[in-house]
Structure formats: C-alpha cells, structure tokens
C-alpha cells in the first residue's frame, strides 16, 4: 500500500509539473504574440517632426523620451531610454516607419522601470519593442495608444542602426551637473586625473552651472576632452534639491 501510495504521489507530481509547464509556455507564447508588430497603415509617408531635444515629453506628460537604440542582443528590438511615472504609465506602443514600403507597424512595448527610483514617482526606464521582421526602421514614435494620427507624433531616430566604430575606447560619464555647480577646482582636478588615466572623452549632462564653470567647460570642449549634453529636466519635472 505504501509503495502504491508513493507511485500515486509521484504520478500526480509529474502531472502537475507538466500542466504548469504547458500553461507557462502558452502564456509566454501569448505574450509574444501580443507584442508582435502589426500593420496599421499602408502607403503612408513619414510626415511627423523629428525630435531635436535631449528630453522630449509625450502628450501624457508622464513619459519623457531620451533616445531609442537598435538592440540585437536578444532579438531584433528597439530599446528606448526614457523617464516614466512608475504608476501612471501602464501601456506604450512603438510606431515603426518602414520606408520605402510606406507601411507603419505598431507593437506593444514592454516597460521596464529601473528599481533605483529612491522613492520618487518618476524613474529611468527601458521601453522595449519588437521590430518588424521585414524592414529595418530608421525612426520610431512612442504613443500611449495603438491608434492615432501619425502626423501628430514626434519621430525619434533609432541610434546604433548602422554598425560604426567607437569614437573612443575609454569614456567617462559623470552625474548631472546641477544646482549652479561652481566647484571649479574639483572639476579641473577630476578632468586632469581622468586624462592621466587615459580617458579620451568625458560626457557631462549639464543642467546648470556658474559662469566660471562655463569658462572651464569651454576650455575642455575646445580641447576635445569634454562633450556637453544639455539636461533640462527641471523644465518638465520638479526635481529634488538634493538630486
């Protein structure tokens, strides 16, 4: 009886594991189908304006697009670096423009908000969309809905589409420069130490700084050591004084 009982338990366990595996695989397959690109328009032309700024807000004012990149590490996808409200933003869609076919594809995005938000409602996020298999889109629009007027959507160039050599082998990106930053001595010491260590480029995300600091930045810009990226985040969000 005991032996028979053990066999029954074993058979039940195998059945449960098999059923769980089948349900999981079906769920994953369904999720992939949901995120596959679908044609929404044919014969259309890309007439939307291409975004120029470092930070571009969507109309919902809960999503701010930084830049999309082509990412083929785990399939053919576009990965969009963004800032989103972790509670209010539930769905986003990527609108891909396929030229010269004149077709527009829409795919549902996976929104991955980074965990290190430090308690703030907004956080850095990856917005990941599957690309159409039969084209290599150069531009994408992000929209909270799979429906809308294409001409009203901002277009973003998909970076990294063409494989190009790196402009530098050793680059340093530092925290955003904000709060009317004026520690000139500290900055110069840091730049010279980076150069001693062999750095070829230092990227500065500049929110604001003092006039003296502007002169120092101009020197390193002309030298070719520094690249300054405007970071007007306070034009869109109320940031912490200690940010």
Secondary structure, DSSP 4 states (H G I P E B T S, - for coil): -HHHHHHHHHHHHHHHHHHHHHHHHHHHHHHHHHHS-EEEEES----SPBP-SSSEE-TTSSEEEEEEEEE-TTSSEEEEEEEEETTT----EEEEEETTTTEEEEEEPEEEE-S--TT-SEEEEEEEEEPPTT---SEEEEESSS-S-GGGSPBEEEET-S----S-SSEEE---B-SSB--HHHHHHHHHHHHHTT--EEEEEES-B-HHHHHHHHHHHHHTSEEEEE--GGGTS---TT-
